[in-house]
């Protein structure tokens, strides 16, 4: 089953961020709570953990893209 990975609300004041680096490539397995990507907010760079375990099927927000809270940034195949 394909599930969407949404950009989470990281703090009360954070509504968006810039994808700095994806730590996984399409086709790679991802563990639950493994660092999936890094995002830069107004104040810092944050490592964001995966909310799902499975295989990364598609990246919808590339490095350098600005993303908003609840935006679909990737898709994963989960059991």
mmCIF file of the N, C-alpha and C atoms, coordinates in Angstrom:
data_MODEL
# 
_entry.id   MODEL 
# 
loop_
_atom_site.group_PDB 
_atom_site.id 
_atom_site.type_symbol 
_atom_site.label_atom_id 
_atom_site.label_alt_id 
_atom_site.label_comp_id 
_atom_site.label_asym_id 
_atom_site.label_entity_id 
_atom_site.label_seq_id 
_atom_site.pdbx_PDB_ins_code 
_atom_site.Cartn_x 
_atom_site.Cartn_y 
_atom_site.Cartn_z 
_atom_site.occupancy 
_atom_site.B_iso_or_equiv 
_atom_site.pdbx_formal_charge 
_atom_site.auth_seq_id 
_atom_site.auth_comp_id 
_atom_site.auth_asym_id 
_atom_site.auth_atom_id 
_atom_site.pdbx_PDB_model_num 
ATOM 1   N N  . UNK A 1 1  ? 0.844  -1.169 0.000  1.00 0.00 ? 1  UNK A N  1 
ATOM 2   C CA . UNK A 1 1  ? 0.000  0.000  0.000  1.00 0.00 ? 1  UNK A CA 1 
ATOM 3   C C  . UNK A 1 1  ? 0.900  1.245  0.000  1.00 0.00 ? 1  UNK A C  1 
ATOM 4   N N  . UNK A 1 2  ? 0.535  2.237  -0.823 1.00 0.00 ? 2  UNK A N  1 
ATOM 5   C CA . UNK A 1 2  ? 1.282  3.494  -0.889 1.00 0.00 ? 2  UNK A CA 1 
ATOM 6   C C  . UNK A 1 2  ? 0.696  4.483  0.127  1.00 0.00 ? 2  UNK A C  1 
ATOM 7   N N  . UNK A 1 3  ? 1.577  5.073  0.927  1.00 0.00 ? 3  UNK A N  1 
ATOM 8   C CA . UNK A 1 3  ? 1.172  6.099  1.910  1.00 0.00 ? 3  UNK A CA 1 
ATOM 9   C C  . UNK A 1 3  ? 1.941  7.380  1.636  1.00 0.00 ? 3  UNK A C  1 
ATOM 10  N N  . UNK A 1 4  ? 1.288  8.498  1.865  1.00 0.00 ? 4  UNK A N  1 
ATOM 11  C CA . UNK A 1 4  ? 1.923  9.800  1.691  1.00 0.00 ? 4  UNK A CA 1 
ATOM 12  C C  . UNK A 1 4  ? 2.711  10.194 2.933  1.00 0.00 ? 4  UNK A C  1 
ATOM 13  N N  . UNK A 1 5  ? 3.847  10.829 2.719  1.00 0.00 ? 5  UNK A N  1 
ATOM 14  C CA . UNK A 1 5  ? 4.644  11.398 3.803  1.00 0.00 ? 5  UNK A CA 1 
ATOM 15  C C  . UNK A 1 5  ? 4.402  12.903 3.759  1.00 0.00 ? 5  UNK A C  1 
ATOM 16  N N  . UNK A 1 6  ? 3.862  13.444 4.848  1.00 0.00 ? 6  UNK A N  1 
ATOM 17  C CA . UNK A 1 6  ? 3.535  14.869 4.928  1.00 0.00 ? 6  UNK A CA 1 
ATOM 18  C C  . UNK A 1 6  ? 4.607  15.614 5.710  1.00 0.00 ? 6  UNK A C  1 
ATOM 19  N N  . UNK A 1 7  ? 4.835  16.873 5.343  1.00 0.00 ? 7  UNK A N  1 
ATOM 20  C CA . UNK A 1 7  ? 5.743  17.712 6.116  1.00 0.00 ? 7  UNK A CA 1 
ATOM 21  C C  . UNK A 1 7  ? 5.055  18.045 7.436  1.00 0.00 ? 7  UNK A C  1 
ATOM 22  N N  . UNK A 1 8  ? 5.694  17.715 8.572  1.00 0.00 ? 8  UNK A N  1 
ATOM 23  C CA . UNK A 1 8  ? 5.028  17.895 9.873  1.00 0.00 ? 8  UNK A CA 1 
ATOM 24  C C  . UNK A 1 8  ? 5.134  19.313 10.425 1.00 0.00 ? 8  UNK A C  1 
ATOM 25  N N  . UNK A 1 9  ? 4.273  19.599 11.368 1.00 0.00 ? 9  UNK A N  1 
ATOM 26  C CA . UNK A 1 9  ? 4.344  20.844 12.146 1.00 0.00 ? 9  UNK A CA 1 
ATOM 27  C C  . UNK A 1 9  ? 5.471  20.654 13.152 1.00 0.00 ? 9  UNK A C  1 
ATOM 28  N N  . UNK A 1 10 ? 6.584  21.364 12.965 1.00 0.00 ? 10 UNK A N  1 
ATOM 29  C CA . UNK A 1 10 ? 7.775  21.158 13.794 1.00 0.00 ? 10 UNK A CA 1 
ATOM 30  C C  . UNK A 1 10 ? 7.750  21.984 15.073 1.00 0.00 ? 10 UNK A C  1 
ATOM 31  N N  . UNK A 1 11 ? 7.040  23.112 15.048 1.00 0.00 ? 11 UNK A N  1 
ATOM 32  C CA . UNK A 1 11 ? 6.897  23.935 16.246 1.00 0.00 ? 11 UNK A CA 1 
ATOM 33  C C  . UNK A 1 11 ? 5.673  24.825 16.053 1.00 0.00 ? 11 UNK A C  1 
ATOM 34  N N  . UNK A 1 12 ? 5.288  25.506 17.113 1.00 0.00 ? 12 UNK A N  1 
ATOM 35  C CA . UNK A 1 12 ? 4.104  26.365 17.051 1.00 0.00 ? 12 UNK A CA 1 
ATOM 36  C C  . UNK A 1 12 ? 4.255  27.486 16.033 1.00 0.00 ? 12 UNK A C  1 
ATOM 37  N N  . UNK A 1 13 ? 5.487  27.937 15.797 1.00 0.00 ? 13 UNK A N  1 
ATOM 38  C CA . UNK A 1 13 ? 5.711  29.075 14.907 1.00 0.00 ? 13 UNK A CA 1 
ATOM 39  C C  . UNK A 1 13 ? 6.164  28.672 13.498 1.00 0.00 ? 13 UNK A C  1 
ATOM 40  N N  . UNK A 1 14 ? 6.434  27.392 13.282 1.00 0.00 ? 14 UNK A N  1 
ATOM 41  C CA . UNK A 1 14 ? 6.954  26.943 11.994 1.00 0.00 ? 14 UNK A CA 1 
ATOM 42  C C  . UNK A 1 14 ? 5.826  26.488 11.079 1.00 0.00 ? 14 UNK A C  1 
ATOM 43  N N  . UNK A 1 15 ? 5.674  27.179 9.955  1.00 0.00 ? 15 UNK A N  1 
ATOM 44  C CA . UNK A 1 15 ? 4.653  26.811 8.969  1.00 0.00 ? 15 UNK A CA 1 
ATOM 45  C C  . UNK A 1 15 ? 5.246  26.296 7.675  1.00 0.00 ? 15 UNK A C  1 
ATOM 46  N N  . UNK A 1 16 ? 6.574  26.458 7.511  1.00 0.00 ? 16 UNK A N  1 
ATOM 47  C CA . UNK A 1 16 ? 7.231  25.965 6.311  1.00 0.00 ? 16 UNK A CA 1 
ATOM 48  C C  . UNK A 1 16 ? 8.718  25.767 6.578  1.00 0.00 ? 16 UNK A C  1 
ATOM 49  N N  . UNK A 1 17 ? 9.393  25.214 5.593  1.00 0.00 ? 17 UNK A N  1 
ATOM 50  C CA . UNK A 1 17 ? 10.830 24.989 5.700  1.00 0.00 ? 17 UNK A CA 1 
ATOM 51  C C  . UNK A 1 17 ? 11.388 24.640 4.334  1.00 0.00 ? 17 UNK A C  1 
ATOM 52  N N  . UNK A 1 18 ? 12.705 24.573 4.246  1.00 0.00 ? 18 UNK A N  1 
ATOM 53  C CA . UNK A 1 18 ? 13.381 24.239 2.994  1.00 0.00 ? 18 UNK A CA 1 
ATOM 54  C C  . UNK A 1 18 ? 14.045 22.877 3.164  1.00 0.00 ? 18 UNK A C  1 
ATOM 55  N N  . UNK A 1 19 ? 13.755 21.957 2.241  1.00 0.00 ? 19 UNK A N  1 
ATOM 56  C CA . UNK A 1 19 ? 14.405 20.650 2.275  1.00 0.00 ? 19 UNK A CA 1 
ATOM 57  C C  . UNK A 1 19 ? 15.886 20.865 1.970  1.00 0.00 ? 19 UNK A C  1 
ATOM 58  N N  . UNK A 1 20 ? 16.742 20.482 2.922  1.00 0.00 ? 20 UNK A N  1 
ATOM 59  C CA . UNK A 1 20 ? 18.182 20.656 2.767  1.00 0.00 ? 20 UNK A CA 1 
ATOM 60  C C  . UNK A 1 20 ? 18.804 19.388 2.166  1.00 0.00 ? 20 UNK A C  1 
ATOM 61  N N  . UNK A 1 21 ? 18.390 18.231 2.689  1.00 0.00 ? 21 UNK A N  1 
ATOM 62  C CA . UNK A 1 21 ? 19.011 16.982 2.255  1.00 0.00 ? 21 UNK A CA 1 
ATOM 63  C C  . UNK A 1 21 ? 18.083 15.806 2.514  1.00 0.00 ? 21 UNK A C  1 
ATOM 64  N N  . UNK A 1 22 ? 17.951 14.936 1.516  1.00 0.00 ? 22 UNK A N  1 
ATOM 65  C CA . UNK A 1 22 ? 17.273 13.655 1.713  1.00 0.00 ? 22 UNK A CA 1 
ATOM 66  C C  . UNK A 1 22 ? 18.335 12.640 2.115  1.00 0.00 ? 22 UNK A C  1 
ATOM 67  N N  . UNK A 1 23 ? 18.091 11.898 3.187  1.00 0.00 ? 23 UNK A N  1 
ATOM 68  C CA . UNK A 1 23 ? 19.045 10.894 3.664  1.00 0.00 ? 23 UNK A CA 1 
ATOM 69  C C  . UNK A 1 23 ? 18.804 9.534  3.027  1.00 0.00 ? 23 UNK A C  1 
ATOM 70  N N  . UNK A 1 24 ? 17.721 9.383  2.289  1.00 0.00 ? 24 UNK A N  1 
ATOM 71  C CA . UNK A 1 24 ? 17.392 8.145  1.592  1.00 0.00 ? 24 UNK A CA 1 
ATOM 72  C C  . UNK A 1 24 ? 17.094 8.469  0.130  1.00 0.00 ? 24 UNK A C  1 
ATOM 73  N N  . UNK A 1 25 ? 17.329 7.468  -0.728 1.00 0.00 ? 25 UNK A N  1 
ATOM 74  C CA . UNK A 1 25 ? 17.021 7.599  -2.149 1.00 0.00 ? 25 UNK A CA 1 
ATOM 75  C C  . UNK A 1 25 ? 15.819 6.742  -2.479 1.00 0.00 ? 25 UNK A C  1 
ATOM 76  N N  . UNK A 1 26 ? 15.159 7.054  -3.579 1.00 0.00 ? 26 UNK A N  1 
ATOM 77  C CA . UNK A 1 26 ? 14.030 6.249  -4.037 1.00 0.00 ? 26 UNK A CA 1 
ATOM 78  C C  . UNK A 1 26 ? 14.495 4.801  -4.190 1.00 0.00 ? 26 UNK A C  1 
ATOM 79  N N  . UNK A 1 27 ? 13.667 3.884  -3.666 1.00 0.00 ? 27 UNK A N  1 
ATOM 80  C CA . UNK A 1 27 ? 13.982 2.458  -3.724 1.00 0.00 ? 27 UNK A CA 1 
ATOM 81  C C  . UNK A 1 27 ? 14.615 1.912  -2.464 1.00 0.00 ? 27 UNK A C  1 
ATOM 82  N N  . UNK A 1 28 ? 15.085 2.798  -1.583 1.00 0.00 ? 28 UNK A N  1 
ATOM 83  C CA . UNK A 1 28 ? 15.716 2.339  -0.349 1.00 0.00 ? 28 UNK A CA 1 
ATOM 84  C C  . UNK A 1 28 ? 14.683 2.095  0.742  1.00 0.00 ? 28 UNK A C  1 
ATOM 85  N N  . UNK A 1 29 ? 14.996 1.139  1.606  1.00 0.00 ? 29 UNK A N  1 
ATOM 86  C CA . UNK A 1 29 ? 14.147 0.865  2.763  1.00 0.00 ? 29 UNK A CA 1 
ATOM 87  C C  . UNK A 1 29 ? 14.377 1.920  3.834  1.00 0.00 ? 29 UNK A C  1 
ATOM 88  N N  . UNK A 1 30 ? 13.297 2.259  4.535  1.00 0.00 ? 30 UNK A N  1 
ATOM 89  C CA . UNK A 1 30 ? 13.326 3.261  5.599  1.00 0.00 ? 30 UNK A CA 1 
ATOM 90  C C  . UNK A 1 30 ? 12.698 2.643  6.844  1.00 0.00 ? 30 UNK A C  1 
ATOM 91  N N  . UNK A 1 31 ? 13.378 2.780  7.958  1.00 0.00 ? 31 UNK A N  1 
ATOM 92  C CA . UNK A 1 31 ? 12.849 2.300  9.236  1.00 0.00 ? 31 UNK A CA 1 
ATOM 93  C C  . UNK A 1 31 ? 12.008 3.385  9.897  1.00 0.00 ? 31 UNK A C  1 
ATOM 94  N N  . UNK A 1 32 ? 11.050 2.983  10.704 1.00 0.00 ? 32 UNK A N  1 
ATOM 95  C CA . UNK A 1 32 ? 10.260 3.916  11.502 1.00 0.00 ? 32 UNK A CA 1 
ATOM 96  C C  . UNK A 1 32 ? 11.208 4.711  12.395 1.00 0.00 ? 32 UNK A C  1 
ATOM 97  N N  . UNK A 1 33 ? 11.048 6.024  12.444 1.00 0.00 ? 33 UNK A N  1 
ATOM 98  C CA . UNK A 1 33 ? 11.837 6.941  13.273 1.00 0.00 ? 33 UNK A CA 1 
ATOM 99  C C  . UNK A 1 33 ? 13.289 7.112  12.809 1.00 0.00 ? 33 UNK A C  1 
ATOM 100 N N  . UNK A 1 34 ? 13.644 6.576  11.637 1.00 0.00 ? 34 UNK A N  1 
ATOM 101 C CA . UNK A 1 34 ? 14.968 6.818  11.059 1.00 0.00 ? 34 UNK A CA 1 
ATOM 102 C C  . UNK A 1 34 ? 14.968 8.222  10.444 1.00 0.00 ? 34 UNK A C  1 
ATOM 103 N N  . UNK A 1 35 ? 16.087 8.934  10.514 1.00 0.00 ? 35 UNK A N  1 
ATOM 104 C CA . UNK A 1 35 ? 16.151 10.276 9.928  1.00 0.00 ? 35 UNK A CA 1 
ATOM 105 C C  . UNK A 1 35 ? 15.981 10.141 8.417  1.00 0.00 ? 35 UNK A C  1 
ATOM 106 N N  . UNK A 1 36 ? 14.917 10.744 7.894  1.00 0.00 ? 36 UNK A N  1 
ATOM 107 C CA . UNK A 1 36 ? 14.578 10.639 6.476  1.00 0.00 ? 36 UNK A CA 1 
ATOM 108 C C  . UNK A 1 36 ? 15.116 11.817 5.674  1.00 0.00 ? 36 UNK A C  1 
ATOM 109 N N  . UNK A 1 37 ? 15.051 13.021 6.270  1.00 0.00 ? 37 UNK A N  1 
ATOM 110 C CA . UNK A 1 37 ? 15.530 14.217 5.580  1.00 0.00 ? 37 UNK A CA 1 
ATOM 111 C C  . UNK A 1 37 ? 15.851 15.301 6.587  1.00 0.00 ? 37 UNK A C  1 
ATOM 112 N N  . UNK A 1 38 ? 16.517 16.355 6.104  1.00 0.00 ? 38 UNK A N  1 
ATOM 113 C CA . UNK A 1 38 ? 16.836 17.516 6.928  1.00 0.00 ? 38 UNK A CA 1 
ATOM 114 C C  . UNK A 1 38 ? 16.130 18.721 6.339  1.00 0.00 ? 38 UNK A C  1 
ATOM 115 N N  . UNK A 1 39 ? 15.617 19.575 7.205  1.00 0.00 ? 39 UNK A N  1 
ATOM 116 C CA . UNK A 1 39 ? 14.893 20.761 6.761  1.00 0.00 ? 39 UNK A CA 1 
ATOM 117 C C  . UNK A 1 39 ? 15.429 21.984 7.504  1.00 0.00 ? 39 UNK A C  1 
ATOM 118 N N  . UNK A 1 40 ? 15.513 23.092 6.787  1.00 0.00 ? 40 UNK A N  1 
ATOM 119 C CA . UNK A 1 40 ? 15.956 24.353 7.390  1.00 0.00 ? 40 UNK A CA 1 
ATOM 120 C C  . UNK A 1 40 ? 14.742 25.226 7.643  1.00 0.00 ? 40 UNK A C  1 
ATOM 121 N N  . UNK A 1 41 ? 14.616 25.679 8.887  1.00 0.00 ? 41 UNK A N  1 
ATOM 122 C CA . UNK A 1 41 ? 13.552 26.615 9.246  1.00 0.00 ? 41 UNK A CA 1 
ATOM 123 C C  . UNK A 1 41 ? 14.206 27.982 9.451  1.00 0.00 ? 41 UNK A C  1 
ATOM 124 N N  . UNK A 1 42 ? 13.427 28.942 9.945  1.00 0.00 ? 42 UNK A N  1 
ATOM 125 C CA . UNK A 1 42 ? 13.966 30.279 10.185 1.00 0.00 ? 42 UNK A CA 1 
ATOM 126 C C  . UNK A 1 42 ? 15.150 30.266 11.150 1.00 0.00 ? 42 UNK A C  1 
ATOM 127 N N  . UNK A 1 43 ? 15.141 29.302 12.081 1.00 0.00 ? 43 UNK A N  1 
ATOM 128 C CA . UNK A 1 43 ? 16.123 29.335 13.155 1.00 0.00 ? 43 UNK A CA 1 
ATOM 129 C C  . UNK A 1 43 ? 17.207 28.272 13.072 1.00 0.00 ? 43 UNK A C  1 
ATOM 130 N N  . UNK A 1 44 ? 16.939 27.118 12.437 1.00 0.00 ? 44 UNK A N  1 
ATOM 131 C CA . UNK A 1 44 ? 17.886 26.009 12.525 1.00 0.00 ? 44 UNK A CA 1 
ATOM 132 C C  . UNK A 1 44 ? 17.655 24.973 11.433 1.00 0.00 ? 44 UNK A C  1 
ATOM 133 N N  . UNK A 1 45 ? 18.537 23.995 11.377 1.00 0.00 ? 45 UNK A N  1 
ATOM 134 C CA . UNK A 1 45 ? 18.349 22.826 10.515 1.00 0.00 ? 45 UNK A CA 1 
ATOM 135 C C  . UNK A 1 45 ? 17.935 21.675 11.425 1.00 0.00 ? 45 UNK A C  1 
ATOM 136 N N  . UNK A 1 46 ? 16.868 20.994 11.041 1.00 0.00 ? 46 UNK A N  1 
ATOM 137 C CA . UNK A 1 46 ? 16.294 19.935 11.863 1.00 0.00 ? 46 UNK A CA 1 
ATOM 138 C C  . UNK A 1 46 ? 16.314 18.621 11.095 1.00 0.00 ? 46 UNK A C  1 
ATOM 139 N N  . UNK A 1 47 ? 16.713 17.534 11.760 1.00 0.00 ? 47 UNK A N  1 
ATOM 140 C CA . UNK A 1 47 ? 16.608 16.202 11.192 1.00 0.00 ? 47 UNK A CA 1 
ATOM 141 C C  . UNK A 1 47 ? 15.189 15.700 11.461 1.00 0.00 ? 47 UNK A C  1 
ATOM 142 N N  . UNK A 1 48 ? 14.501 15.284 10.407 1.00 0.00 ? 48 UNK A N  1 
ATOM 143 C CA . UNK A 1 48 ? 13.115 14.836 10.548 1.00 0.00 ? 48 UNK A CA 1 
ATOM 144 C C  . UNK A 1 48 ? 13.066 13.320 10.379 1.00 0.00 ? 48 UNK A C  1 
ATOM 145 N N  . UNK A 1 49 ? 12.464 12.656 11.357 1.00 0.00 ? 49 UNK A N  1 
ATOM 146 C CA . UNK A 1 49 ? 12.372 11.199 11.354 1.00 0.00 ? 49 UNK A CA 1 
ATOM 147 C C  . UNK A 1 49 ? 11.170 10.739 10.540 1.00 0.00 ? 49 UNK A C  1 
ATOM 148 N N  . UNK A 1 50 ? 11.299 9.563  9.965  1.00 0.00 ? 50 UNK A N  1 
ATOM 149 C CA . UNK A 1 50 ? 10.230 8.990  9.164  1.00 0.00 ? 50 UNK A CA 1 
ATOM 150 C C  . UNK A 1 50 ? 9.051  8.580  10.046 1.00 0.00 ? 50 UNK A C  1 
ATOM 151 N N  . UNK A 1 51 ? 7.830  8.950  9.643  1.00 0.00 ? 51 UNK A N  1 
ATOM 152 C CA . UNK A 1 51 ? 6.649  8.535  10.391 1.00 0.00 ? 51 UNK A CA 1 
ATOM 153 C C  . UNK A 1 51 ? 6.197  7.126  10.019 1.00 0.00 ? 51 UNK A C  1 
ATOM 154 N N  . UNK A 1 52 ? 6.863  6.534  9.008  1.00 0.00 ? 52 UNK A N  1 
ATOM 155 C CA . UNK A 1 52 ? 6.470  5.225  8.493  1.00 0.00 ? 52 UNK A CA 1 
ATOM 156 C C  . UNK A 1 52 ? 7.702  4.349  8.281  1.00 0.00 ? 52 UNK A C  1 
ATOM 157 N N  . UNK A 1 53 ? 7.475  3.045  8.195  1.00 0.00 ? 53 UNK A N  1 
ATOM 158 C CA . UNK A 1 53 ? 8.512  2.099  7.786  1.00 0.00 ? 53 UNK A CA 1 
ATOM 159 C C  . UNK A 1 53 ? 8.089  1.526  6.451  1.00 0.00 ? 53 UNK A C  1 
ATOM 160 N N  . UNK A 1 54 ? 9.033  1.438  5.530  1.00 0.00 ? 54 UNK A N  1 
ATOM 161 C CA . UNK A 1 54 ? 8.714  0.885  4.225  1.00 0.00 ? 54 UNK A CA 1 
ATOM 162 C C  . UNK A 1 54 ? 9.788  1.233  3.215  1.00 0.00 ? 54 UNK A C  1 
ATOM 163 N N  . UNK A 1 55 ? 9.393  1.296  1.937  1.00 0.00 ? 55 UNK A N  1 
ATOM 164 C CA . UNK A 1 55 ? 10.313 1.612  0.848  1.00 0.00 ? 55 UNK A CA 1 
ATOM 165 C C  . UNK A 1 55 ? 9.943  2.973  0.276  1.00 0.00 ? 55 UNK A C  1 
ATOM 166 N N  . UNK A 1 56 ? 10.924 3.852  0.165  1.00 0.00 ? 56 UNK A N  1 
ATOM 167 C CA . UNK A 1 56 ? 10.696 5.179  -0.406 1.00 0.00 ? 56 UNK A CA 1 
ATOM 168 C C  . UNK A 1 56 ? 10.432 5.016  -1.900 1.00 0.00 ? 56 UNK A C  1 
ATOM 169 N N  . UNK A 1 57 ? 9.229  5.361  -2.341 1.00 0.00 ? 57 UNK A N  1 
ATOM 170 C CA . UNK A 1 57 ? 8.830  5.155  -3.735 1.00 0.00 ? 57 UNK A CA 1 
ATOM 171 C C  . UNK A 1 57 ? 8.961  6.412  -4.590 1.00 0.00 ? 57 UNK A C  1 
ATOM 172 N N  . UNK A 1 58 ? 8.710  7.576  -3.993 1.00 0.00 ? 58 UNK A N  1 
ATOM 173 C CA . UNK A 1 58 ? 8.772  8.813  -4.775 1.00 0.00 ? 58 UNK A CA 1 
ATOM 174 C C  . UNK A 1 58 ? 9.074  9.986  -3.850 1.00 0.00 ? 58 UNK A C  1 
ATOM 175 N N  . UNK A 1 59 ? 9.946  10.882 -4.318 1.00 0.00 ? 59 UNK A N  1 
ATOM 176 C CA . UNK A 1 59 ? 10.221 12.129 -3.621 1.00 0.00 ? 59 UNK A CA 1 
ATOM 177 C C  . UNK A 1 59 ? 9.518  13.234 -4.393 1.00 0.00 ? 59 UNK A C  1 
ATOM 178 N N  . UNK A 1 60 ? 8.609  13.945 -3.729 1.00 0.00 ? 60 UNK A N  1 
ATOM 179 C CA . UNK A 1 60 ? 7.817  14.992 -4.379 1.00 0.00 ? 60 UNK A CA 1 
ATOM 180 C C  . UNK A 1 60 ? 8.339  16.397 -4.096 1.00 0.00 ? 60 UNK A C  1 
ATOM 181 N N  . UNK A 1 61 ? 9.223  16.526 -3.115 1.00 0.00 ? 61 UNK A N  1 
ATOM 182 C CA . UNK A 1 61 ? 9.837  17.817 -2.780 1.00 0.00 ? 61 UNK A CA 1 
ATOM 183 C C  . UNK A 1 61 ? 11.350 17.618 -2.816 1.00 0.00 ? 61 UNK A C  1 
ATOM 184 N N  . UNK A 1 62 ? 11.994 18.238 -3.770 1.00 0.00 ? 62 UNK A N  1 
ATOM 185 C CA . UNK A 1 62 ? 13.431 18.069 -3.963 1.00 0.00 ? 62 UNK A CA 1 
ATOM 186 C C  . UNK A 1 62 ? 14.227 18.953 -2.999 1.00 0.00 ? 62 UNK A C  1 
ATOM 187 N N  . UNK A 1 63 ? 15.506 18.663 -2.873 1.00 0.00 ? 63 UNK A N  1 
ATOM 188 C CA . UNK A 1 63 ? 16.390 19.488 -2.061 1.00 0.00 ? 63 UNK A CA 1 
ATOM 189 C C  . UNK A 1 63 ? 16.361 20.915 -2.604 1.00 0.00 ? 63 UNK A C  1 
ATOM 190 N N  . UNK A 1 64 ? 16.194 21.885 -1.707 1.00 0.00 ? 64 UNK A N  1 
ATOM 191 C CA . UNK A 1 64 ? 16.092 23.294 -2.093 1.00 0.00 ? 64 UNK A CA 1 
ATOM 192 C C  . UNK A 1 64 ? 14.662 23.787 -2.194 1.00 0.00 ? 64 UNK A C  1 
ATOM 193 N N  . UNK A 1 65 ? 13.694 22.864 -2.213 1.00 0.00 ? 65 UNK A N  1 
ATOM 194 C CA . UNK A 1 65 ? 12.281 23.252 -2.291 1.00 0.00 ? 65 UNK A CA 1 
ATOM 195 C C  . UNK A 1 65 ? 11.778 23.739 -0.936 1.00 0.00 ? 65 UNK A C  1 
ATOM 196 N N  . UNK A 1 66 ? 10.950 24.779 -0.960 1.00 0.00 ? 66 UNK A N  1 
ATOM 197 C CA . UNK A 1 66 ? 10.252 25.231 0.241  1.00 0.00 ? 66 UNK A CA 1 
ATOM 198 C C  . UNK A 1 66 ? 8.948  24.452 0.333  1.00 0.00 ? 66 UNK A C  1 
ATOM 199 N N  . UNK A 1 67 ? 8.692  23.875 1.510  1.00 0.00 ? 67 UNK A N  1 
ATOM 200 C CA . UNK A 1 67 ? 7.486  23.078 1.725  1.00 0.00 ? 67 UNK A CA 1 
ATOM 201 C C  . UNK A 1 67 ? 6.693  23.653 2.889  1.00 0.00 ? 67 UNK A C  1 
ATOM 202 N N  . UNK A 1 68 ? 5.398  23.432 2.842  1.00 0.00 ? 68 UNK A N  1 
ATOM 203 C CA . UNK A 1 68 ? 4.498  23.917 3.885  1.00 0.00 ? 68 UNK A CA 1 
ATOM 204 C C  . UNK A 1 68 ? 3.999  22.750 4.725  1.00 0.00 ? 68 UNK A C  1 
ATOM 205 N N  . UNK A 1 69 ? 3.571  23.037 5.948  1.00 0.00 ? 69 UNK A N  1 
ATOM 206 C CA . UNK A 1 69 ? 3.024  22.024 6.846  1.00 0.00 ? 69 UNK A CA 1 
ATOM 207 C C  . UNK A 1 69 ? 1.878  21.293 6.146  1.00 0.00 ? 69 UNK A C  1 
ATOM 208 N N  . UNK A 1 70 ? 1.876  19.973 6.271  1.00 0.00 ? 70 UNK A N  1 
ATOM 209 C CA . UNK A 1 70 ? 0.887  19.058 5.695  1.00 0.00 ? 70 UNK A CA 1 
ATOM 210 C C  . UNK A 1 70 ? 0.999  18.887 4.180  1.00 0.00 ? 70 UNK A C  1 
ATOM 211 N N  . UNK A 1 71 ? 2.044  19.436 3.572  1.00 0.00 ? 71 UNK A N  1 
ATOM 212 C CA . UNK A 1 71 ? 2.287  19.218 2.147  1.00 0.00 ? 71 UNK A CA 1 
ATOM 213 C C  . UNK A 1 71 ? 2.837  17.804 1.950  1.00 0.00 ? 71 UNK A C  1 
ATOM 214 N N  . UNK A 1 72 ? 2.405  17.117 0.906  1.00 0.00 ? 72 UNK A N  1 
ATOM 215 C CA . UNK A 1 72 ? 2.948  15.799 0.577  1.00 0.00 ? 72 UNK A CA 1 
ATOM 216 C C  . UNK A 1 72 ? 4.353  15.991 0.013  1.00 0.00 ? 72 UNK A C  1 
ATOM 217 N N  . UNK A 1 73 ? 5.339  15.379 0.675  1.00 0.00 ? 73 UNK A N  1 
ATOM 218 C CA . UNK A 1 73 ? 6.720  15.536 0.217  1.00 0.00 ? 73 UNK A CA 1 
ATOM 219 C C  . UNK A 1 73 ? 7.308  14.238 -0.347 1.00 0.00 ? 73 UNK A C  1 
ATOM 220 N N  . UNK A 1 74 ? 6.650  13.110 -0.059 1.00 0.00 ? 74 UNK A N  1 
ATOM 221 C CA . UNK A 1 74 ? 7.139  11.827 -0.552 1.00 0.00 ? 74 UNK A CA 1 
ATOM 222 C C  . UNK A 1 74 ? 6.026  10.795 -0.464 1.00 0.00 ? 74 UNK A C  1 
ATOM 223 N N  . UNK A 1 75 ? 6.272  9.646  -1.102 1.00 0.00 ? 75 UNK A N  1 
ATOM 224 C CA . UNK A 1 75 ? 5.378  8.503  -0.978 1.00 0.00 ? 75 UNK A CA 1 
ATOM 225 C C  . UNK A 1 75 ? 6.198  7.282  -0.623 1.00 0.00 ? 75 UNK A C  1 
ATOM 226 N N  . UNK A 1 76 ? 5.628  6.445  0.260  1.00 0.00 ? 76 UNK A N  1 
ATOM 227 C CA . UNK A 1 76 ? 6.306  5.223  0.677  1.00 0.00 ? 76 UNK A CA 1 
ATOM 228 C C  . UNK A 1 76 ? 5.384  4.036  0.508  1.00 0.00 ? 76 UNK A C  1 
ATOM 229 N N  . UNK A 1 77 ? 5.975  2.904  0.157  1.00 0.00 ? 77 UNK A N  1 
ATOM 230 C CA . UNK A 1 77 ? 5.224  1.653  0.106  1.00 0.00 ? 77 UNK A CA 1 
ATOM 231 C C  . UNK A 1 77 ? 5.394  0.979  1.457  1.00 0.00 ? 77 UNK A C  1 
ATOM 232 N N  . UNK A 1 78 ? 4.282  0.718  2.109  1.00 0.00 ? 78 UNK A N  1 
ATOM 233 C CA . UNK A 1 78 ? 4.307  0.092  3.441  1.00 0.00 ? 78 UNK A CA 1 
ATOM 234 C C  . UNK A 1 78 ? 3.501  -1.207 3.379  1.00 0.00 ? 78 UNK A C  1 
ATOM 235 N N  . UNK A 1 79 ? 3.807  -2.104 4.320  1.00 0.00 ? 79 UNK A N  1 
ATOM 236 C CA . UNK A 1 79 ? 3.077  -3.389 4.377  1.00 0.00 ? 79 UNK A CA 1 
ATOM 237 C C  . UNK A 1 79 ? 1.714  -3.223 4.981  1.00 0.00 ? 79 UNK A C  1 
# 
